[in-house]
Amino acid sequence: MINQQKFLPKRIILVRHGESAGNLDGSAYTTTPDYKIPLTDEGISQAKLAGAKMRDVISDSGKLKNWKVCFYVSPYERTRSTLREIGRSFCKKRVIGVKEECRIREQDFGNFQITERMKIIKETRERFGRFFYRFPEGESAADVFDRVSSFLESLWRDIDSRLHYDPCDDLNIIIVSHGLASRVFLMKWFKWTVEQFEHLNNLNNCEFRVMQLGDGGDYSLAVHHSEEEMLEWGLSPEMIHDQKCRAKGAGIEKSQCYLDGFFDQLNSDSEDVDDEDHATDKLDS
């Protein structure tokens, strides 16, 4: 059997859309379907700037020559418009693919959103919990998690077989999506718990997160981003420690860092105690 080396993208970048008419004035949702909400002029400017910033990250400010990008985009008007403006920073020879992907769309809040009704609904969500609360006629964050998880499986298949690129080139995947979809993508990828998700802050308009391969071949936010940034996003010290372990290729240590979150009552010598109890049982018998 021929051992084929697996080539991975150097980076996976998650970017939220630019400022939309709905971000500026929530009453827009009462007359315009969510998927048709457009960018504002400020949102267009934000997207152009984000494209230039991402190009600088990918090309190391123009020092690197062998790199390519592939885009995935939510089907909403504001994300497609954001992609168009981001694309101005990339020439055609750098782009190996663009794919519209419905599974990374915005959380469904229902149909037309009446302002006063939505205010009450969102207050209820805060009491119930953001992850499990399902909007009437809409979705919960848990529902979004399920479809984003399905998208991740397809993404890996694309990387394995459908994205044709020179392995000498650094491949960068840019996912133009929404705040919550990006957060649950990270939650799924890094196996964060529901409790950890509840503490995450939303991305600002056209803010992006860079998942980059670390020394051990694992993706990490800590390769590109600082500890201060990750704290601002709502990552706990344990989550940041995990990101640093991934960046350094620290192996098994990273998989142990959430242990206390589940088993804070465990005694470090519990195995020895169990062995002693087991031995006593044998003597008693």
N, C-alpha and C positions, 0 to 999 in steps of 0.2 A: 504494500500500500504506500502511495506517495504521501509524504507528510507536507501538506500545504500550509505555509505560514499565513496566519490571519492578519490582515492589515486593518487597523482601526483608524477612524478619524482622529486627528490630533485634538480637535475641540468640538464640543457641542455647545452652541450658544443659544440661550433662550432670551428672547426679547419681547417685551410687551409693546402693543401698538401705541402710536402717538395720541396726544390729547384729542378726544372726540367731542362732538356736539353734546353727547350724553354726559361726559365728564364735566363739561362746562355748565350744562343746565339739564338737570334730571327730568324736567318736564318733556324733553324731546322724546322720551320713551312712551309718552301717552299717545302720540300721533304717528310715530315712525317705528316700524319693526326694528328690533334690536340689531338684526343682521344688516340693516340698511343705514345705520347711523354713520355719518361721514366723519372724517377728520376735520378739525378746525385748521385755520392758517398756522396757528402755533404748533399743532400736531404735525403738519407737513414739515415745518422747520425742524422740529425735534427728530423726525425720521431721517431727514437728510444728514443731520449732525450725527445721529446714531450710526448711520452707514459709514461715515468717515471714521468714526471712532473704532468700529469693528474692523474695518480694513486695516487700520493702524495696528490693532492687536494681532490680526492674522498675519500681516506682512512684517511684523516687528518694525513698524515705522518705515517700511520700504526696504529693509535690509535683506529680507528673504525673497527669493525669486520663484521657487517651486511650490506653489500652493494653489488650491482650488476650493470652490465653495459649492454647496448644494443647499437649496432653500426648501423648507416646508412652511406652508402658510395656512392659517385658518380661513375659511371661505367668507368671513364677514367683510363688509366694505372697508371698515377701518383698518383691518389687518392687511388686506390686499393693497390698499393705498399706502400703508406704511412700507410694505415690501417694495412697491414701485419707487418710493423715495430712497429707501436704503440701496436699491439696485443701482442708483446713479453713481455710487462709489465703486462699482465693479464693472470692468469691461467684460464683453461677452466671452472671451476666451478663458476667463477665470471661472465661469459658472458652468458646472457640468449637469445641473438639473434644477428644476423647480416643480414642486408638487403641491397642489391644493389638498388639504387633509381635513376632512370634516370632524375627525375625532379630537382635534385640538381646538375646537371652537369654544366660545364663551359658555359659561354655565347658563343653562336655560332658566330664566326667572319667570317664565310664563309668557303670555302674549303681550298685548299692550299693557303697559305698567302704569296704573293710576297712582299718582304721587302720594296721596294720603294713605291709600291702602298699602303701598309698598313700605311706607314709613313704619306702619304697625307690624307688617310682616318681618321687616328687618330687626325690629326690636324683639320680636318673638325669637328670631334666629339667635340673637345674642344670648338669650336665656337658655335656649335649647342646646346650643353648640353649633358652630359653623360647619363642621364636617358632616354631621348626620342630618342637619335640618334640610328637609326637601321643600322647595317653594311650591305652593299650590299651582298645578298645571305645569310645573317645571322640574328642576333637578336639585339634588343635594350635591355637595362636594364629593361625597362617596360615589355618586353616579358618574361624576366627571373622572374620578380616579379609575373607575372600571374601564371607561372608553380610552383614557390616556394609556392605561396598561396594555390594552389591545394594540394601540398605535405603536407602543414600544416594541412589541413583537414584530410588527411589520417593518419598523425601522431597522431592526437587526437583519431581517431578511434582505432588505434593500442594500445594506452595507455588505452583506455576504455575497450577493449575486447580481444586483441590478445597477449598482453605481459603478460604472466603468471608468476607472481613472488610473493614471500611472502611479504605482506604489512609491515612486521617487518623489511624488508631490505630497505635501501635507494637505489632507482633506479636512475641511471645516464644514460642519453642518450648522446652519442657522435656522432656528424655529421661530417664526413670527406668530405670536399667539396672544394670549390674554393673561391677566394677572393670576387668577386662580388656577387656570390650566397649567401655567408654568410652575406654580407652587406644588401642585399634586404630581407633576412630572418629576420634580426633585424628590418629593416624598417617596414615590415609587422607586426611583433609581437608587436612592441611598437608604431605603428601608426605614424611613422615619416613622415614628408612631403617630397615632391620631393626636395624642396629647402634644407631641412636638409640633405637629402641623398647626394646632390651634394657636401657638405662640408666634407663628411666622407672620411677618408684615408683607403687605402686597408690594409688588414692584411699582415704581413710579412710571409714568408714561415714557416709553422708549428707553427705560432702564433695561440693562441686560445682565445676565449671569453667565459666566464662562466656566464650563466644565472642561478641564484640560487633563490630558494624560500625565500622570506623575511618573516618578522614577521606576515604580514597580508595575507599570502598565495598567494602573487603575485611574479612573477619572476622579477629579477632586476640584472643589471650588477654591481650595487654598493655594493652588498653583498660581492663579492670576489675582485672586482677591485677598485683601488683608484681613487680619483677625477683627479689626475695628469694623470693617464693612460687614462681616458676617454677624457680629454682635448686633449691629443696627438692623439687620434683616430678621432678627429674632432667633438665631441659632443659639442654643445653650452652650456652655463651656464643653460639655461632653460631645455635642455634635461637632463643634469646631475641632476638638481633639481628633475625632474620627476623620475629619477632612484633612488634617495635617498628616495623620498616619497614612491615608490614601496617597497623598502627594509624595511622601517619602518611601512608599512601598514597604510599610512597617509590618506587613503580614498579619498574623493572627491577632495582634494587639488591637487592631481596629474593630474586630468583631466582638471584642469583650467590653467595649467602652460603654454600652448601654445596659450592662448586666444589672447594675444597681437600681435601674429604673423598674425592673421587674422583681428582683430578689434582694431588696435592701435589708431583709432580715437574716440573710444567710451568714453563718459563721464561717470564717476562712478555714477553720479546722473541722468543719462538719463531717467531712468524709472520714477523718480519723475517729471522730466520736461514733459515727455509724458503725465503723469496723469494730470498735470496742464493745458497743452494744450487741453487735452480732456475735462476737466471741463470748460475751456473757450469756447470751441466750443458749449457746451451744453447751456451756458448762452446766447451766441450770437444767438442761434437758438430759 
